[in-house]
Amino acid sequence: GNSVTQMEGPVTLSEEAFLTINCTYTATGYPSLFWYVQYPGEGLQLLLKATKADDKGSNKGFEATYRKETTSFHLEKGSVQVSDSAVYFCALRGGTSYGKLTFGQGTILTVHP
Amino acid sequence: AAGVIQSPRHLIKEKRETATLKCYPIPRHDTVYWYQQGPGQDPQFLISFYEKMQSDKGSIPDRFSAQQFSDYHSELNMSSLELGDSALYFCASRAIGLAGDNEQFFGPGTRLTVL
């Protein structure tokens, strides 16, 4: 079956530091890949997505590239802000039309001023 | 823009009681998904409906049932509640019938606490 593995967390950074959160996946066929963000007490918000190999998703300074050869979709941001503190989930949607999401275990990011 | 609505936002129940969670999808969305997120856990897929028919089933206990109604809203019914059912329950909706790669939009969740 499909699975997603995220880097061990939590991650603590100072403001303006560089962020990388690793994500690798196992899936049959050609899944779509996503990063979701969850702020405290809130629901899941789609941060970015990529639907095929070598696609780069980007939003709010965050980027991730769909690497089929390494089955990875690492999240990066060049300069984090305190407001980026949240839980980040990598997820995939398999090839079926009805498209349930399989999530990684989540990475807690805390950014200090 | 309209979002996914879930009610209630918070629910407290005793063991062995029943609970009903409701989800109102974004207008014109034809698919609803239910996920369960335990404390400190990733969301786990429970069940989904497309055009009022069950389309996929995940790790949903037999004590739970769900359906999608003619107005596309969905209800998750949970019986014989156990302490381990305490979690955040998310509903997401999606417009599969529309062209393009349409995403799931998540509601704010219902936090269920079983005492």
Chai-1 contact restraints between the chains, C-beta under 6 A:
chainA,res_idxA,chainB,res_idxB,connection_type,confidence,min_distance_angstrom,max_distance_angstrom,comment,restraint_id
A,G43,B,F106,contact,1.0,0.0,6.0,A-B,restraint_1
A,G43,B,G107,contact,1.0,0.0,6.0,A-B,restraint_2
A,G43,B,P108,contact,1.0,0.0,6.0,A-B,restraint_3
A,G43,B,G109,contact,1.0,0.0,6.0,A-B,restraint_4
A,L44,B,F106,contact,1.0,0.0,6.0,A-B,restraint_5
A,L46,B,E103,contact,1.0,0.0,6.0,A-B,restraint_6
A,T51,B,D101,contact,1.0,0.0,6.0,A-B,restraint_7
A,Y98,B,S48,contact,1.0,0.0,6.0,A-B,restraint_8
A,Y98,B,Y50,contact,1.0,0.0,6.0,A-B,restraint_9
A,Y98,B,S55,contact,1.0,0.0,6.0,A-B,restraint_10
A,Y98,B,D56,contact,1.0,0.0,6.0,A-B,restraint_11
A,K100,B,F45,contact,1.0,0.0,6.0,A-B,restraint_12
A,K100,B,S48,contact,1.0,0.0,6.0,A-B,restraint_13
A,K100,B,D56,contact,1.0,0.0,6.0,A-B,restraint_14
A,F103,B,D42,contact,1.0,0.0,6.0,A-B,restraint_15
A,F103,B,P43,contact,1.0,0.0,6.0,A-B,restraint_16
A,Q105,B,D42,contact,1.0,0.0,6.0,A-B,restraint_17
A,G106,B,D42,contact,1.0,0.0,6.0,A-B,restraint_18
